[in-house]
Amino acid sequence: MSDITSHPSAAAGAAPVLNRPSRVLLASLIGTTIEFFDFYVYATAAVLVFPALFFPGEDPTTALLASFATFSIAFFARPLGAVVFGHFGDRIGRKTTLVAALLTMGISTVIIGFLPTYAQIGVWAPALLALCRFGQGFGLGGEWGGAVLIATENAPEGKRSWYGMFPQLGAPVGLFLSSGLFLVLLTFMTREDLLAWGWRIPFLGSIVLIVIGLWVRLSLAETPAFQKAIDKEERVSVPFVEVFRNHKRSLFLGTFVALATFVLFYIGSAYLLSYNVKVLQMSLPEALEVQLVGAVVFGLFIPFAGKIADRWGRRNLLILVTVLIGVFSFFLDTLLGGSLSGVFTFVVLGMALMGVTYGIIGAALAAPFPTRVRYTGASLAFNFAGIVGASLAPYIATWLQATYGMSYVGYYMLAASVITLLCVLASGKDEV
């Protein structure tokens, strides 16, 4: 199944063009920042404005659950994006594919900013919103894996975890920017103006970020690892088939190695935002301030994880942080019992753990796959984990809390951490 297409550099015997480390790290960071900004703008709007604008009804909880249901659509679209973009990323290159993924995500986000609401076109409004959310997920499904590979395949020996954490930093930066922008809007406009037109600003503003991201990424050369695969004629015709034929174990373990990471994050972000507003009766600015604190802590611990992992080993650090997530789950009922200090303690501790596990998960998921299918394999593992761990996490946590109480949300997180721990232990030291 090897591709026999030659490449000019191979024929000429030229050395591959090396990217400057600063350019590599900036390109991997800024792309995921844009993608996650777009993604979290939707998550914030799904709590603050979409229930009223796209899912109006007498029962606020039902409207919120419907809004979370459209939120989950993106996670089911992400594996499809991983397959499509992964195919081209493993066939024609990381750089070109990343540009296409960025455009797909960006265009879907900007269109949301122009959508009419339920009051204007009825049921077509949530249908179009769901379609755009699908586009967001499709684009992000191809973005993440490529960004991680741009970083790790350019990394010097012994620094793969450090380089691999840079695209991961895009998540807290994107979360901070999206929450901060909504906080600014709420500060300088009334709730009525936000619902009337202000909510569109973050989606339309994504245009500026897209232009910056394209400019940075188009300046990159292909990664040395992929160039070697071209020169040695190691590319495969259908990477998706190769992954499922020869790397099923790595795909399965990778999916559940990332499970606790996703459950923790979406309980600590999208779900917590809705819980603070709907149950604890925080004002919208207060709830967003909590989220901003979480984003800062999250971001601070990602570089820490990258440094420690290169010294201790990713597997050892993953085992430790997964055990700590399991321990942390027993304190959810106490911390989220109603006090503001408890909420902030939950955010600080939860997002610190999140920073550690998320900071190394990119390099861990890419490690077991060979270069010829690494884009597809790592992307599929990450996005399958998104389905089982993130897509329904806000929905499940909302339902569990409303039906059985907050302690059951903790049991949900505990179950995820146990599954992740078993899969990390089942992985060899070279598989994460």
N, C-alpha and C positions, 0 to 999 in steps of 0.2 A: 504493500500500500504506500510505498514511498513515492513522493512527487519528484519527477526528474527534471523539472524546470530549473534551468541554470540562472545564475545571477551575475551581473556584470563584474562585481568585485571578485567573484570566484574565478571567472575567466581570466581576469587581469592579475589575479594574485595579490590584489590590494588588501591592505590591512583595514579592518572595520573602523569606521569613524567613531571615536569615543566622545560621549557626551560629558560636558563639565558636571561635576557632582552638584554644584549649586543649581544648575538648570534642571537636572534630573529631579532633584528633591522638590524644587518649586513646581515643576510640571505635575508631579504626582500629587502634591498637596493641593494646588489650586484647582485641579480638575475635580477631585473628590469633595473639596469645599463647596464648589458650585453645585455638584450633583446632590450633596446632602443638604445644602441650603434649600434647593428646590423641593427635596423630599420632605424636609421638616417644616417648610412653609405650609405645605399641605396638611401635615400632622397637626400643626397649631391651629390652622383654620378649621380643621375637622372638629376641633373642640369648641372654638370661640364663635365661629360664624356659620359654618356649613349646616348644622342642624336647623337653624332658623331659616336660612336662605334656600336650601335645596331639599330639606326633609321636614317641612313644617307639619306639626301635629299637636294634639293636645297634651300628649305625654312626652315631657322632655327627655326621659330616659330612653324611650323608644327611638326618638329622633337622633339621640347621641349614638345609640347602637347602630342605627342605619348609616350614620356618618362614618363610624368606625368600620362598618362592613365595606364601604368604598375605599377606605384607607387600606384595607387588607388586600384589595385587588392587585395592587402593585407588587406584592410579594409573590403572587402566583404568576405574574408576568415576568418577573425577574429571571427565573430559570430559562424561559423561552429566549429572553435577551441574551442570557449566558450562552445558549446553544448557538444562536445566530451570530452574535458578535465574536464568541469564542472560536467559531469555525473560521471566520475571516482573520481573527487575530493570530491563530495558529497557522494560517495559510499564507496571508499576504503581509502580516506584520502588526506589531502592537500599536505603532504610532497612528497609522491611517484609521485603524478600527476605533481607537480612542476618540478621534475627532468625530467620527460618525455617531458614536454613542453619546458624546456631549451634545451634539446637535439634536439628537432624538429626544433626550431628556429636556433640553432647553426649550425646544419648540412646544412640547407638550405642556410645559409649565406656563409659558407665555399665553398659550391659547386659553388656559383656565382663567387668566385675568380678563379675557373678553367674553366669557360665557354669560348668557342670560340666566336669570334665576327661575325658581319654580313659579313665582308669581307672574313671570312674563311668558313662559312657554310650557308650564305644567311639567308632566313627567319626563319630557325630553331633557329638562335641565339636569336631573340626577343621572340620566343615561349618558349625556355628553360628558358630565363630570367623571363618571366611571371610565369612559373611553380615554379621557386625558390621563387619568390616574394609571390606566393600563400602559399608556405611552411612557409615563414617568418610570414605571417599574421596568419596562422593556429596556429603556436606555440605561438605567442604573445597573441592570443585570449584566450589561456589557462593559460598563465603566469600571467597576470595582476591580475585577480581575486584571484588566489591562494596566490600571494605575499601580497595583501592587507589583506587577511584573516589570513595569518601567523602572520601579525603584530597586527591586531585589535583583533583577538581572543586570543591573549596572553597579551592584554593590561590590566593594572590595572584599577579599577573604576575611571572615571573622566579623563582618559588620552587616550581615544580612538582616538581622532583627532590627538593628538601628535604622537602616534604610527602609525596611518594610513598615516601620511605624509612621513614616511621613504621610503616606496616603491615608492612614488611619486617623491622623490628626484632622483630616477634612471633616470628620463626623462632629467632633465638639465645636470646631470653628463654624461649621454650617449651622449647628444648633444654636450657638451663641448669636450669630447674625440674624437668623430667622426670628428667634425669641426677642432679641433686642429691637428689631425693626417693628414687630407688633407692639412692643412696649412703648416705643416712640409714638406710634400711631394712636395708641390709647391715651397717651399723655397729652397730645396736641389736638385731638378731635373727640367729639362726643361718641357715645355708643351708637347713636343713630347714624352719624356720618360714616362710622366704620362699617356698619351693615349696608349702608346705601352705596358707598363707592370706595371707601378707604381700604377695604380688604383686598382690592385688586392691585394695589401698589406693589406689594412684595412679589407678586407673580409677574407683573409687567417689568419690574426692576431687574428681573433676572437677565434681561437682554444685555445689560452692561457687563455682568459677570461672564456671560457666554463669550462675548467679544474678547475679553481679557484672556479667558481660558484657551480659546482657539489660537490667539497670538502666541501664547507660551508654548503650546503643544506642537504647533507647526514648525517651531524652531528646532525640534529634537531630531536626532538621527535614530535609526533603529537600534535596538539593544544588541550588545555583542553576542549574547547567548542565542538570540534568534538568528542573527546573521550567520553564526556557526552552523545552525541547523539547516539554513539555506545552502551554505557552501558544501556541507556534507550530504546534501540531498536526503535529509531526515524527515522532512515534512510528510504528513499523512493526508490521504485524500479526504477522509471524513473524520475529523478529530472526535466528534461526538460518539461515533461508533467505536472508535479505538478506546475511549474512556470506559464505556460500558462493557466492552469485551475484555479488556486487560487490566482495568484499574477500578473494578467495582468495590473492592475492599477499602481502598483509599477514599473513594467517593462517599461510601456509607459512613466510615469513621469520621471523616472530615465534617460531614453534615451535623453529626451529633456532638463532635468536639466543640462546635460553635453554638450549640443549643442554649446553654446557660448564658452565654454572652448576649444573645438576642433577647431572651426572656427578661433578664435583668434590665437591659437598656430600655425596653419599651414599657416595662412597669414603672421605671424611674423617670420616664419622659412623658410620652403621650397619655398613659393611664394616670400618672400622678397629676398632670395638669388638669385633667377632667375631674379627678377626685378632689383636688384642692378647691376647684370652683363649685362643683355640684354638691359635694358632701360637706366639706369643711367651710363652705360659704366664704372663701377668700374672694377679694376683688380680683378682677382680671390682671391689673398691674402687679398685685402681690404675687399671684400665681406665676406670672412670667418672671418676676424677680427670683423666685425659687428656682425656676428652670435655668436662668442665667448663672446662678451660683453653681448648679449642677454641671453646666457646660464648662465652666472655668476649671472646676476640680477634675472633671473628665479629661480635659486637655492637658492639665499639668501632669497627670499620672501616665499618659501615653509615652512621652520620652523616657520617663523613669523605667517603664517596662522594657523599652527597646534596649536600654543600656544594660539592665540586669540580665535580660535573656541571653545576650551575647556572652555573659560571664558564667551564669549558672546553667544555661541551657533552657530552651523554650519549654520542653516537656516538663522539667522540674517546676518551672514557674507556673505553668498551666495547672499542674496538679495542686500546688499550694493555693492559688487564687480560686480554683473551683471549690476546694474544701471551705475556704473562707466565705464564698457566696452561699454555700449550704448552711453554714453557721449563721450568717447574716439573715437568712430567711426566717429564722425563729424569732427575730425581733421586729418584724413588720407590724404585727398587731400592736405592740407597745409604742413604737415610734410614730405610727400613723393613727394614733388614738384620738387626735384632735388638737394637740398643742402645736403652736408654731415652732417651738424649739425642737420638738420631736420630728417635725417635717424636715427642718433644716439638717438635723442629725442624720436622718435617713438619706437625704440627698448627698451630703458630704461623704458618708461611708459608702453608700451604694455606687456613686459615681467614681470614687477612688478605686473601688474594686473593678468597676467597668473599664476604667482607663488602663488598668494592668492587663485584664484579659483581652480587651480589644486591641491594645497596642501590639500584641504579638500574634493575634489570630491570623493576620494576613500572611505573614511569612510561614506560619504553621500550616495553613491550608495549601500553600503553593509548594511546600517542600517535597511531598511524596510523588508529584507528577513530573515526568520527563519534559524537557523543553518543547517537544513536538506537540504535546497536548496540554501543556501547563495552563494556558489561558482558559481553555474549555473546562478542564478538570477543577481548577481552583475556583472559577466563577460558579460552576454548578454546585460545588460543595457549599460555598458561601450562601448562594441563593436558595438552595434547598433548606439550609438552616434557617433562612429568613421565613420560609413557609411554615416550618414546624415550630419555630421559636418566636417569631415576631408578628406574623400576619394577623394572628388572632389574639395575641397577648393582651392588648388593651380591652378587647371584647370579652375574653375569658375572665380577666381580672375584674372588670366591671360587673359581670354576671356573678362571679363568686362572692365578691364583697356584698353585693345587694342581696344575694340569696342566703349565704352562710356566714358572712362576716370576714373581716380582714385576715384572720388567722389562716383561712383557706387560700388566700392569695399567697401567703407565705409557704404553704404546703406545695402549691403549684411551682414556686421558684425552687423549692427544695428538690422536688422530683426532677426538674430540669438539671440541677447541679449534679445529682446522683447519676443520671444518664450520661452527662458529659464526662464525669470522672471515670466511669467505667470505660468509655471509649478512649479517653486519653491513656489510661492504663493498658488498654488493648493495643495501642499504637506503639510501634518500636521507636527507639530513640532517634532514628533517622526519618521518621514518618510525620513528625510535627515540628 
